[in-house]
């Protein structure tokens, strides 16, 4: 029966996607040209070519490519002749370090803002109808989970219209494509990112009132359907896309990506990683892509040996942060339905949220190390990875505050011993050369940890970490005139590093989190 069961799920998925427009990705449009450019490393960064804008019709470019390529063919010159090469955002922006950092960030919003897009044939950009903020550097488009942390700072800057525009853009993406992709690029459509849309709605509602919940209820429900697709037909012990039903019938979520090829923007890197692993290539691409959907790309958190990316196992892991976000989504939809006077619908989603809370405690609380950790559902084991994801339950769960406060004191001891450094919180306890590992700290995870610690009563530790992070950000700004994507929180005189690309400045979520933390904790 199982082959027929999975066939029905696949057909269901195809039918569901058919109602949404799925534009062609660069590898489909440019074929051999795409593969040659990426594999020959024409550009140091694989993202460069997939962001190029063709100067003429793609069909004409490909026709000429087929005729001209040969032994003495100059591939880079051909690309430069036929495409507009994208530049880093704010590459030529000069900072005035005599300005205080708050003034600097408020000026940066203008630099990082993009106006509504126009569609260009052959471009990977998915046009958005309203203005939006990009992170900066190589990131020339909007990013899903980045934007929530950016919005924290936009609120502090009084940029409410920009927040509204961005929430409208995300609702547009849900309506148009059935979900919010990783970013507004065709090559990101196979995956989403940590689902912070309900948090964005909550943020905006806190400014403009409860009518915001009603306005975005349809979008929240549609996003929920995306993350839960196939759950109602899933049998015990099976997994499908982003849902996993354990052998006892419990239902939880994982990260996933529908595509079965290397990531467009990291084509060569993924191909080489899969080759080196000796594992099934499609399986490897799935794990790598799921890691990208998590936003934590990449980290020892996803590695079975805590050391090497070739042991990545993302799709086999039930992440505590994702399932906490799903709880928040259900809780927020319930609230919106109640405001909408749909008491029956509100009751359904409150019960879903309550069940989710019980499962978070059951599968993610690791009593051996007194921390919330991920769960490996294939081996049916709690992992021992101490990461900022362990603070997400404290950020979102609304029931049993006394119980969470009790757990909070235990978690705080682990955090202080393992993750707290001179510049803030380190992302993991392992130094692997990946960018989401030690010695790096990242603004979104700093915020989630500080927020979580504050909510579970650990205000002193939250304050200490916030002040260290603020001090580091200001120090680097005074030295370089830049706000960075990530920071070295262990050695404050060294830059952050690791990963597939160099350090980026701009930088959307760093700006947002820093403004929010300064508003709460000051700069002294």
C-alpha positions in Angstrom: 0.0 0.0 0.0 2.8 2.4 0.7 3.8 3.1 -2.9 0.2 4.1 -3.7 0.1 6.2 -0.5 3.2 8.2 -1.4 2.0 8.5 -5.0 -1.2 10.1 -3.8 0.7 12.6 -1.7 3.0 13.5 -4.6 -0.1 14.0 -6.9 -1.7 16.1 -4.2 1.4 18.3 -4.0 1.5 18.7 -7.8 -2.1 19.7 -7.9 -1.6 22.2 -5.0 1.4 23.8 -6.7 -0.4 24.0 -10.1 -2.6 26.8 -8.7 0.5 29.0 -8.1 2.8 30.5 -10.8 6.2 28.8 -10.7 8.7 30.9 -12.7 11.7 29.2 -14.3 14.9 29.2 -12.4 18.3 30.2 -13.8 19.4 26.6 -14.5 16.3 26.1 -16.6 16.6 29.3 -18.5 20.3 29.2 -19.2 21.0 25.5 -19.2 24.6 24.7 -20.1 25.6 28.3 -19.7 24.5 28.3 -16.1 26.3 25.1 -15.3 29.5 26.2 -17.0 29.6 29.6 -15.3 29.0 28.0 -11.8 31.2 25.0 -12.2 34.1 27.0 -13.7 33.7 29.5 -10.9 33.6 32.5 -13.3 32.7 34.6 -10.3 34.1 34.0 -6.8 30.5 34.0 -5.4 28.1 31.6 -7.0 25.2 34.1 -6.2 26.6 36.6 -8.7 25.5 34.9 -11.9 22.0 33.9 -10.7 21.4 37.6 -9.9 22.6 38.9 -13.2 20.1 40.7 -15.5 20.2 39.8 -19.2 20.8 42.7 -21.6 18.7 41.0 -24.2 16.3 38.1 -24.7 17.6 34.9 -23.0 16.8 32.8 -26.0 19.0 35.0 -28.2 21.8 34.8 -25.6 21.6 31.0 -25.5 21.6 30.8 -29.3 24.8 32.8 -29.5 26.3 30.8 -26.7 25.7 27.6 -28.6 27.4 29.0 -31.7 30.3 30.7 -30.1 31.6 28.4 -27.3 34.6 26.4 -28.2 38.3 25.8 -27.3 39.3 29.5 -27.1 36.0 30.8 -25.9 36.2 33.5 -23.2 33.2 32.6 -20.9 33.6 35.5 -18.5 33.7 38.0 -21.3 30.6 36.5 -22.9 28.7 36.8 -19.6 29.9 40.4 -19.1 28.9 41.3 -22.7 25.4 39.8 -22.3 24.5 40.5 -18.6 24.4 43.3 -16.2 26.6 42.2 -13.3 25.0 43.0 -9.9 26.9 45.1 -7.4 26.9 44.8 -3.7 24.3 46.9 -1.9 25.7 50.0 -0.3 29.2 49.1 -1.7 30.1 52.8 -2.2 28.3 54.1 0.9 30.7 56.1 3.2 30.0 56.1 6.9 30.6 59.1 9.2 31.8 57.4 12.3 31.6 60.7 14.3 27.8 60.1 14.2 26.3 58.1 17.0 25.2 54.7 15.8 21.5 55.3 16.1 21.7 58.2 13.7 23.8 56.1 11.4 21.3 53.3 11.3 18.4 55.6 10.6 20.3 57.0 7.6 21.0 53.4 6.4 17.4 52.6 6.0 17.3 54.8 3.0 20.3 53.1 1.5 18.9 49.6 2.1 15.4 50.4 0.8 14.2 49.1 -2.6 11.3 50.5 -4.5 8.6 48.3 -6.1 10.1 46.0 -8.7 9.5 45.7 -12.4 9.5 42.3 -14.1 12.5 41.6 -16.4 12.5 38.6 -18.7 15.3 36.2 -17.7 15.9 37.8 -14.3 15.6 35.7 -11.2 14.0 38.5 -9.2 10.4 38.0 -8.1 8.9 41.5 -8.3 7.2 42.9 -5.2 4.5 45.5 -5.3 5.7 47.6 -2.3 9.0 49.1 -1.1 11.2 46.8 1.2 14.5 46.7 3.1 17.3 44.4 1.9 20.0 43.1 4.2 22.9 44.6 2.2 26.1 43.3 0.6 25.5 40.3 -1.7 21.9 40.2 -0.4 20.1 42.4 -2.9 16.6 41.1 -2.3 14.2 40.8 0.7 14.7 37.8 3.0 12.0 36.2 5.0 13.2 35.7 8.6 15.7 38.6 8.3 12.8 41.0 7.9 11.3 40.3 11.3 14.5 41.4 13.0 14.8 44.3 10.7 11.3 45.4 11.6 12.3 45.6 15.3 14.6 48.5 14.4 12.2 50.0 11.8 9.7 50.3 14.6 12.3 52.1 16.9 13.0 54.4 13.9 9.3 55.3 13.4 9.4 53.6 10.0 5.9 52.2 10.4 4.9 52.6 6.7 7.9 50.5 5.7 6.9 47.7 8.1 3.4 47.8 6.7 4.7 47.7 3.1 6.9 44.7 3.9 4.1 42.8 5.7 2.0 43.5 2.6 4.7 42.1 0.4 4.9 38.9 2.4 1.1 38.5 2.2 1.4 39.0 -1.6 4.1 36.3 -1.8 1.8 33.9 0.1 -1.1 34.7 -2.2 1.0 34.4 -5.3 3.2 31.4 -4.6 1.5 29.7 -1.7 4.2 30.5 0.8 6.9 33.0 1.6 10.1 31.9 -0.2 13.6 32.2 1.3 13.9 35.5 -0.6 12.2 37.1 -3.6 14.2 35.1 -6.2 13.0 32.3 -8.4 15.8 30.1 -7.2 14.5 30.4 -3.6 10.9 29.2 -4.4 11.7 25.6 -3.4 12.0 26.6 0.3 10.8 29.0 2.8 12.6 30.2 6.0 11.8 30.1 9.7 8.1 31.2 9.7 8.1 34.6 11.4 5.2 36.0 9.5 2.8 35.6 12.5 5.4 37.5 14.6 5.4 40.3 12.0 1.6 40.5 12.2 1.8 40.6 16.0 4.4 43.4 15.8 2.3 45.5 13.5 -0.8 44.8 15.5 1.0 46.1 18.6 1.3 49.4 16.7 -2.0 49.6 14.7 -4.4 47.6 16.7 -6.3 44.3 16.5 -7.7 44.9 13.1 -4.3 43.9 11.8 -4.9 40.3 13.0 -8.2 40.3 11.0 -6.5 41.7 7.9 -3.7 39.1 7.7 -5.7 36.1 8.9 -6.1 34.6 5.4 -2.4 34.9 4.7 -1.5 33.3 8.1 -3.9 30.4 7.4 -2.5 29.9 3.9 1.1 29.9 5.3 0.0 27.4 7.9 -1.4 25.1 5.2 2.0 25.3 3.4 3.9 24.1 6.5 1.3 21.4 7.3 0.7 20.1 3.8 0.1 16.4 3.8 -0.4 16.1 7.6 -4.0 15.0 7.4 -3.0 12.0 5.2 0.2 11.1 6.9 0.4 7.7 8.5 2.3 6.9 11.7 6.0 6.6 11.1 6.0 8.5 7.9 7.3 12.0 6.8 6.2 14.2 4.0 7.6 17.6 3.1 7.6 19.6 6.3 5.5 17.3 8.5 6.6 14.2 10.4 4.2 11.8 12.1 6.1 9.7 14.7 5.3 6.1 15.3 3.0 6.9 18.2 1.0 9.3 16.0 2.5 12.6 17.4 2.9 15.3 14.6 5.8 17.7 14.4 7.5 19.8 11.8 10.9 19.8 10.1 12.7 22.0 7.5 12.5 20.9 3.9 13.1 22.0 0.3 11.3 20.6 -2.7 14.2 20.7 -5.2 16.5 17.8 -5.8 19.5 19.6 -7.3 22.3 21.8 -5.8 21.2 25.2 -4.7 21.3 27.6 -7.6 23.4 30.2 -5.8 25.8 27.6 -4.4 25.7 25.1 -7.2 29.4 24.3 -7.3 29.7 24.2 -3.5 26.8 21.8 -3.1 28.0 19.6 -6.0 31.5 19.3 -4.4 30.1 18.6 -0.9 27.9 15.8 -2.3 30.8 14.3 -4.2 33.1 14.5 -1.1 30.4 12.9 1.1 30.2 9.7 -0.9 26.5 9.6 0.0 23.4 9.7 -2.3 23.6 13.0 -4.1 19.9 13.8 -4.0 19.8 13.0 -0.3 22.7 15.4 0.3 21.1 18.2 -1.7 17.9 17.7 0.3 19.8 18.1 3.6 21.8 21.1 2.3 18.7 22.8 1.0 16.8 22.1 4.2 19.7 23.6 6.1 19.2 26.7 4.0 15.5 26.8 4.8 16.4 26.8 8.5 18.4 30.0 8.0 21.2 28.3 9.9 23.3 27.5 6.8 25.5 26.0 7.9 26.2 24.7 11.4 27.4 21.7 13.4 23.9 21.7 14.7 22.9 19.7 11.6 26.0 17.5 11.5 26.0 14.0 13.0 29.7 14.3 13.9 29.4 18.0 15.0 32.4 18.6 12.7 31.9 18.2 8.9 29.2 19.2 6.5 29.4 15.9 4.7 27.6 14.4 7.7 24.6 16.8 7.4 21.2 15.3 8.4 18.8 18.3 8.4 15.7 16.6 7.1 16.0 13.9 9.8 15.9 16.5 12.6 12.8 18.0 14.2 14.1 21.5 15.2 12.9 23.0 18.5 12.9 26.6 17.0 10.7 25.6 14.1 8.2 23.9 16.3 8.1 26.8 18.7 7.4 29.1 15.7 4.6 26.7 14.6 3.1 27.0 18.1 3.2 30.8 17.8 1.5 30.6 14.4 -1.3 28.5 15.7 -1.7 30.7 18.8 -1.8 33.9 16.6 -4.3 32.4 14.2 -6.5 31.5 17.2 -6.3 35.0 18.4 -7.2 36.4 15.0 -10.2 34.1 14.7 -11.4 35.1 18.1 -11.2 38.8 17.1 -13.1 37.8 14.0 -15.8 36.3 16.3 -15.1 32.8 15.0 -15.0 31.1 18.4 -15.2 27.6 17.0 -12.2 28.2 14.7 -10.3 29.9 17.6 -10.9 26.9 19.8 -9.5 24.5 17.1 -6.2 26.5 16.8 -5.8 27.0 20.5 -6.1 23.3 21.0 -3.5 22.8 18.2 -1.2 25.2 20.0 -1.7 23.5 23.4 -0.9 20.2 21.8 2.2 21.7 20.2 3.3 23.0 23.6 3.0 19.6 25.2 5.0 18.1 22.3 7.7 20.7 22.7 8.1 19.7 26.3 8.0 16.0 25.5 10.4 15.8 22.6 12.7 18.9 23.0 13.3 19.3 26.8 16.5 17.4 27.4 16.6 16.7 31.1 20.1 15.2 30.9 21.6 18.6 30.0 18.8 20.9 31.2 18.2 22.5 27.8 15.8 22.4 24.9 17.4 20.6 22.1 16.5 19.1 18.7 15.1 15.6 18.1 16.4 13.1 15.6 13.2 11.3 14.6 14.8 8.5 12.7 16.9 7.3 15.6 14.2 8.5 18.1 16.7 10.4 20.2 17.1 13.8 21.7 20.2 15.5 20.4 22.7 17.2 22.7 23.3 20.4 20.7 23.4 23.5 22.8 22.3 26.3 20.6 20.3 29.5 20.7 17.3 27.5 19.3 16.9 26.2 22.9 15.6 29.6 24.0 12.7 29.8 21.4 10.2 28.1 23.7 10.6 30.8 26.3 10.0 33.5 23.7 6.6 32.1 22.5 4.9 29.8 25.0 2.2 31.6 27.0 1.0 28.8 29.3 2.5 27.6 32.6 4.8 30.6 33.3 5.9 29.2 36.7 7.0 26.0 35.0 9.0 27.9 32.3 10.5 30.1 35.0 11.8 26.9 36.8 13.3 25.6 33.5 14.7 29.1 32.8 17.0 29.0 35.8 18.4 25.7 34.6 18.8 26.9 31.0 20.5 30.1 32.1 23.2 28.1 33.9 23.9 26.2 30.7 23.9 29.3 28.6 26.2 31.2 30.9 28.7 28.3 31.0 28.6 27.3 27.4 27.5 30.2 25.1 28.2 33.5 26.8 31.4 35.2 25.6 32.9 38.6 25.8 30.9 39.9 22.9 27.6 38.2 23.5 26.4 34.7 22.8 28.2 32.3 20.5 26.1 30.3 18.1 27.4 26.8 19.1 30.1 25.3 21.2 31.9 23.9 18.1 34.4 25.7 15.8 34.0 24.0 12.4 34.8 26.7 9.9 31.0 27.1 9.2 29.6 30.5 9.7 26.9 29.6 12.1 29.4 28.0 14.5 31.9 29.4 17.0 33.4 31.9 17.3 30.5 33.8 15.6 27.5 35.5 17.0 24.5 36.6 14.9 22.0 39.4 15.7 18.8 37.3 15.3 20.0 34.6 17.6 21.3 37.2 20.1 17.8 38.7 20.2 16.0 35.4 20.6 18.3 34.4 23.5 18.0 37.8 25.2 14.2 37.8 24.7 13.9 34.3 25.9 16.0 34.8 29.0 14.1 37.9 29.9 10.7 36.2 29.5 11.7 33.3 31.8 12.9 35.6 34.6 16.6 35.6 33.8 16.8 39.4 33.4 20.3 39.9 34.8 21.9 37.5 32.2 19.8 39.0 29.5 21.0 42.4 30.4 24.6 41.3 30.6 24.5 39.7 27.1 22.7 42.6 25.6 25.2 45.1 26.8 28.1 43.0 25.6 26.6 42.7 22.1 25.8 46.4 21.9 29.4 47.3 23.0 30.8 45.0 20.3 28.6 46.4 17.5 29.6 49.9 18.4 33.3 49.0 18.7 33.3 47.5 15.2 31.3 50.5 13.8 33.8 53.0 15.3 36.7 51.0 13.9 35.3 50.3 10.4 32.3 52.4 9.8 30.3 49.2 9.2 27.6 47.1 10.8 28.2 43.5 9.9 26.2 40.4 9.1 27.9 38.5 11.9 30.5 39.1 14.6 33.3 37.3 16.3 32.1 37.3 19.9 35.1 35.3 21.3 38.0 37.4 20.1 36.7 41.0 19.8 39.7 42.1 17.8 39.1 39.6 15.0 36.5 39.5 12.2 33.8 36.8 12.0 34.5 34.3 9.2 33.6 30.9 7.8 31.0 29.8 5.4 30.6 30.1 1.6 31.2 33.8 1.2 33.0 36.7 2.8 31.8 39.1 5.5 28.9 41.3 4.5 28.0 44.8 5.7 24.8 46.7 5.6 23.2 45.0 7.5 19.5 44.7 7.9 18.9 42.5 10.9 22.0 43.7 12.8 20.7 47.3 12.5 17.2 46.2 13.6 18.3 44.2 16.6 20.8 46.8 17.7 18.3 49.6 17.7 15.8 47.5 19.7 18.4 46.5 22.3 19.7 50.1 22.7 16.1 51.2 23.3 15.8 48.6 26.1 19.3 48.6 27.6 21.0 51.8 26.4 24.6 52.1 25.3 26.4 52.5 28.6 
